[in-house]
Amino acid sequence: MDLEAEVRGDLLVVRVQQERIDAAAAIEFKDRMRELVDTPAPRVLLDLSRVTFLDSSGLGAVVAVMKLLGPDRRLELAALGPVVRKVFRLTRMDRVFTIHERVSDAL
């Protein structure tokens, strides 16, 4: 899974460089995120601007990363496309995560 990470102040920004987070990629996504979130930052922002498809396995992987961070760190999301946003809305996960329109809104 191609992910890029950058620290901006108290924020770790992780950019997903793939178009899909689905059953085929979910395990690799979780493993790669586990490596990246070792960087100490109280907030982690997942930039999903390139992701055009997210299935239930992908959603489960995002939730697993949130749980991995524990109660003292927050996973926030940014730049969800219409299909990905719909998945979060239909599953009511849009109430669980802080979702920003753009990465710059979270800075």
Secondary structure, 3 states (H helix, E strand, C coil): CCEEEEEECCEEEEEECCCEECCCCHHHHHHHHHHHCCCCCCEEEEECCCCCEECHHHHHHHHHHHHHHCCCCEEEEECCCHHHHHHHHHCCHHHCCEEECCHHHHC
